[in-house]
Amino acid sequence: MAKHYTLWVKADCCFCVKAQRALLKNIKSHTVHVMDEKAEELAEVQKLWNHLTVPVVVLHDDDRETFIGGYTELKEHLDAKDV
């Protein structure tokens, strides 16, 4: 299976928009979950990954899930040469 990113975002979050644009620019497969009306579900995701802001970015590679972080960490991740 190819690498695939999952993002949990809020529609009015500028960093969430930047994260989505970065993945599109780098032609990376991804799924976006807009959590504006799902506060409880978002809280569960944030607790699971110990990340209190949005976006929450996770990389799926084969059967492995790797927490990336938010936009800044995603940008650093995408700028790495081996991604």
ChimeraX commands (.cxc) that place a marker at each C-alpha (Angstrom):
marker #1 position 0.00,0.00,0.00 radius 0.5
marker #1 position 1.24,3.48,-0.84 radius 0.5
marker #1 position 1.71,6.16,1.78 radius 0.5
marker #1 position -1.51,7.92,2.71 radius 0.5
marker #1 position -2.07,10.87,5.03 radius 0.5
marker #1 position -5.11,11.52,7.20 radius 0.5
marker #1 position -5.91,15.02,8.44 radius 0.5
marker #1 position -8.44,16.11,11.04 radius 0.5
marker #1 position -9.18,19.79,10.47 radius 0.5
marker #1 position -11.52,22.69,11.10 radius 0.5
marker #1 position -12.78,24.63,8.10 radius 0.5
marker #1 position -11.80,28.07,9.42 radius 0.5
marker #1 position -8.26,27.07,10.45 radius 0.5
marker #1 position -5.54,28.68,8.30 radius 0.5
marker #1 position -3.00,26.01,9.28 radius 0.5
marker #1 position -5.46,23.30,8.25 radius 0.5
marker #1 position -5.81,24.92,4.82 radius 0.5
marker #1 position -2.00,25.20,4.52 radius 0.5
marker #1 position -1.61,21.50,5.41 radius 0.5
marker #1 position -4.11,20.47,2.74 radius 0.5
marker #1 position -2.41,22.69,0.14 radius 0.5
marker #1 position 1.01,21.25,1.04 radius 0.5
marker #1 position -0.23,17.71,0.43 radius 0.5
marker #1 position -1.86,18.72,-2.86 radius 0.5
marker #1 position 1.28,20.55,-3.99 radius 0.5
marker #1 position 3.41,17.49,-3.21 radius 0.5
marker #1 position 0.87,15.17,-4.84 radius 0.5
marker #1 position 0.35,13.08,-1.71 radius 0.5
marker #1 position -2.64,10.81,-1.22 radius 0.5
marker #1 position -4.73,12.04,1.70 radius 0.5
marker #1 position -8.09,12.07,3.42 radius 0.5
marker #1 position -9.46,15.13,5.19 radius 0.5
marker #1 position -11.97,14.92,8.03 radius 0.5
marker #1 position -13.65,18.27,8.70 radius 0.5
marker #1 position -14.48,18.23,12.39 radius 0.5
marker #1 position -16.43,21.50,12.77 radius 0.5
marker #1 position -19.59,19.70,13.93 radius 0.5
marker #1 position -17.79,16.79,15.61 radius 0.5
marker #1 position -16.17,18.25,18.73 radius 0.5
marker #1 position -16.29,15.01,20.72 radius 0.5
marker #1 position -14.73,12.95,17.93 radius 0.5
marker #1 position -12.02,15.57,17.43 radius 0.5
marker #1 position -11.27,15.53,21.15 radius 0.5
marker #1 position -10.83,11.74,20.97 radius 0.5
marker #1 position -8.41,12.02,18.05 radius 0.5
marker #1 position -6.47,14.77,19.80 radius 0.5
marker #1 position -6.27,12.70,22.98 radius 0.5
marker #1 position -5.18,9.60,21.06 radius 0.5
marker #1 position -2.26,11.45,19.48 radius 0.5
marker #1 position -1.65,13.84,22.42 radius 0.5
marker #1 position -2.03,16.85,20.11 radius 0.5
marker #1 position -4.37,19.62,21.25 radius 0.5
marker #1 position -4.56,21.73,18.09 radius 0.5
marker #1 position -5.61,21.24,14.48 radius 0.5
marker #1 position -4.68,19.99,12.06 radius 0.5
marker #1 position -3.88,16.54,13.35 radius 0.5
marker #1 position -1.81,14.75,10.69 radius 0.5
marker #1 position -1.14,11.01,10.61 radius 0.5
marker #1 position 0.79,9.04,7.98 radius 0.5
marker #1 position -0.36,5.53,7.06 radius 0.5
marker #1 position 2.36,3.39,5.48 radius 0.5
marker #1 position 1.42,-0.26,5.01 radius 0.5
marker #1 position 0.10,-1.38,8.41 radius 0.5
marker #1 position 1.94,1.34,10.33 radius 0.5
marker #1 position 0.52,4.65,11.54 radius 0.5
marker #1 position 2.91,7.48,12.31 radius 0.5
marker #1 position 1.83,10.69,14.00 radius 0.5
marker #1 position 3.28,13.65,12.08 radius 0.5
marker #1 position 1.86,16.55,14.12 radius 0.5
marker #1 position 0.37,19.78,12.85 radius 0.5
marker #1 position 1.13,21.93,9.82 radius 0.5
marker #1 position 4.68,22.88,10.83 radius 0.5
marker #1 position 5.68,19.26,11.40 radius 0.5
marker #1 position 3.98,18.21,8.16 radius 0.5
marker #1 position 5.93,20.85,6.24 radius 0.5
marker #1 position 9.20,19.62,7.76 radius 0.5
marker #1 position 8.20,16.03,6.98 radius 0.5
marker #1 position 7.40,16.85,3.34 radius 0.5
marker #1 position 10.63,18.84,2.95 radius 0.5
marker #1 position 12.66,15.77,3.95 radius 0.5
marker #1 position 14.22,14.17,0.89 radius 0.5
marker #1 position 13.15,10.58,1.63 radius 0.5
marker #1 position 9.38,11.18,1.75 radius 0.5
marker link #1:1,2 radius 0.2
marker link #1:2,3 radius 0.2
marker link #1:3,4 radius 0.2
marker link #1:4,5 radius 0.2
marker link #1:5,6 radius 0.2
marker link #1:6,7 radius 0.2
marker link #1:7,8 radius 0.2
marker link #1:8,9 radius 0.2
marker link #1:9,10 radius 0.2
marker link #1:10,11 radius 0.2
marker link #1:11,12 radius 0.2
marker link #1:12,13 radius 0.2
marker link #1:13,14 radius 0.2
marker link #1:14,15 radius 0.2
marker link #1:15,16 radius 0.2
marker link #1:16,17 radius 0.2
marker link #1:17,18 radius 0.2
marker link #1:18,19 radius 0.2
marker link #1:19,20 radius 0.2
marker link #1:20,21 radius 0.2
marker link #1:21,22 radius 0.2
marker link #1:22,23 radius 0.2
marker link #1:23,24 radius 0.2
marker link #1:24,25 radius 0.2
marker link #1:25,26 radius 0.2
marker link #1:26,27 radius 0.2
marker link #1:27,28 radius 0.2
marker link #1:28,29 radius 0.2
marker link #1:29,30 radius 0.2
marker link #1:30,31 radius 0.2
marker link #1:31,32 radius 0.2
marker link #1:32,33 radius 0.2
marker link #1:33,34 radius 0.2
marker link #1:34,35 radius 0.2
marker link #1:35,36 radius 0.2
marker link #1:36,37 radius 0.2
marker link #1:37,38 radius 0.2
marker link #1:38,39 radius 0.2
marker link #1:39,40 radius 0.2
marker link #1:40,41 radius 0.2
marker link #1:41,42 radius 0.2
marker link #1:42,43 radius 0.2
marker link #1:43,44 radius 0.2
marker link #1:44,45 radius 0.2
marker link #1:45,46 radius 0.2
marker link #1:46,47 radius 0.2
marker link #1:47,48 radius 0.2
marker link #1:48,49 radius 0.2
marker link #1:49,50 radius 0.2
marker link #1:50,51 radius 0.2
marker link #1:51,52 radius 0.2
marker link #1:52,53 radius 0.2
marker link #1:53,54 radius 0.2
marker link #1:54,55 radius 0.2
marker link #1:55,56 radius 0.2
marker link #1:56,57 radius 0.2
marker link #1:57,58 radius 0.2
marker link #1:58,59 radius 0.2
marker link #1:59,60 radius 0.2
marker link #1:60,61 radius 0.2
marker link #1:61,62 radius 0.2
marker link #1:62,63 radius 0.2
marker link #1:63,64 radius 0.2
marker link #1:64,65 radius 0.2
marker link #1:65,66 radius 0.2
marker link #1:66,67 radius 0.2
marker link #1:67,68 radius 0.2
marker link #1:68,69 radius 0.2
marker link #1:69,70 radius 0.2
marker link #1:70,71 radius 0.2
marker link #1:71,72 radius 0.2
marker link #1:72,73 radius 0.2
marker link #1:73,74 radius 0.2
marker link #1:74,75 radius 0.2
marker link #1:75,76 radius 0.2
marker link #1:76,77 radius 0.2
marker link #1:77,78 radius 0.2
marker link #1:78,79 radius 0.2
marker link #1:79,80 radius 0.2
marker link #1:80,81 radius 0.2
marker link #1:81,82 radius 0.2
marker link #1:82,83 radius 0.2
view
